[in-house]
């Protein structure tokens, strides 16, 4: 366990708000880091480390990182509501915690700014937010994680739960439209208009079960439930059931190493590989699901096995004695400028990298759940 904290320290020491070492996409583009979901994942995990250890270094790093991006009037450097990109809501989750910890009024204003994007998001005919303005009529599993826990926390804390029904029904639409009844797994994306080249013209669905998307979705269910008021009853219980069923479906595909494959249901296929980010999310979801009482106690073993499996396979020292977390799929999506097709070959073609926050953030969240077990 000490090894992991050493690894986190190394990452923090090498990172500034403009150039975090874990944002590999920005590093490869040679660009400064602005407001984005990748940094949001990492800062959320660092705040979780602070919540558990009460070690000041985590809090001051997270506060400084976000403080640099949020102006006194609550505007956010590099963030535009008008872009209508659901990914950009994710980093807003850090603002609730930082507002509670610091009392900085600008964080409260920034929370309202991010919420104003939710009010403007275009929707599919079923009522779900589009993934992005540039991806019209499309719902991606990732987007539920990026937005819904923030939306739920805002509704619970500041809006008298007025839009609870909207949040629950967006999840229920995903079950209805994106779940495969045979495997219990969820397809990566859905085009409500049936127009995109990557989708099935009858169902609107993309072709495969991508591990990290399934992970984001499981975290979306879990973290949204965590921010909801359980006393609403039926929709809350229904969503809990959806989470439990998803965990059961995913466990059927857990490898003996404890990890999961990049394309979940075809572990034995050539070039398919055990992937770190999605496996870390699953470890987190299982451990936190048990802690919150949504899953039976016995499921903790599966979460621990996943966590140890990742450490064994992908956490290692280089020749300078520095630690790295490998096996992280850099990015995967559908359509866009590269005309991503969502085939098995497509998911195998995306780069696999070390130390990217899409893997490190969830790995760290899983680690915080492991630490809670010691408390």
VENWO-V124271 format. One record per run of one state. SS is the DSSP state (hx for helix, st for strand, lp for the rest). FROM is the first residue (numbers start at 0). LEN is the number of residues. If there is no record, write none. Layout:
# VENWO-V124271
<<SS & FROM & LEN> <SS & FROM & LEN>>
This chain:
# VENWO-V124271
<<lp & 0 & 1> <hx & 1 & 12> <lp & 13 & 10> <hx & 23 & 6> <lp & 29 & 7> <hx & 36 & 17> <lp & 53 & 2> <hx & 55 & 12> <lp & 67 & 2> <st & 69 & 1> <lp & 70 & 5> <st & 75 & 1> <lp & 76 & 4> <hx & 80 & 3> <lp & 83 & 1> <st & 84 & 1> <hx & 85 & 17> <lp & 102 & 2> <hx & 104 & 16> <lp & 120 & 2> <st & 122 & 1> <lp & 123 & 5> <st & 128 & 1> <lp & 129 & 2> <st & 131 & 1> <lp & 132 & 2> <st & 134 & 1> <lp & 135 & 2> <st & 137 & 3> <hx & 140 & 18> <lp & 158 & 5> <hx & 163 & 15> <st & 178 & 1> <lp & 179 & 6> <st & 185 & 1> <lp & 186 & 2> <st & 188 & 3> <lp & 191 & 13> <st & 204 & 1> <lp & 205 & 4> <st & 209 & 1> <hx & 210 & 17> <lp & 227 & 2> <hx & 229 & 3> <lp & 232 & 1> <hx & 233 & 18> <lp & 251 & 9> <st & 260 & 1> <lp & 261 & 1> <st & 262 & 1> <lp & 263 & 10> <st & 273 & 1> <lp & 274 & 1> <hx & 275 & 16> <lp & 291 & 5> <hx & 296 & 18> <st & 314 & 3> <lp & 317 & 5> <st & 322 & 3> <lp & 325 & 2> <st & 327 & 2> <lp & 329 & 5> <st & 334 & 1> <lp & 335 & 4> <st & 339 & 1> <lp & 340 & 3> <hx & 343 & 6> <lp & 349 & 2> <st & 351 & 2> <lp & 353 & 3> <hx & 356 & 18> <lp & 374 & 1>>
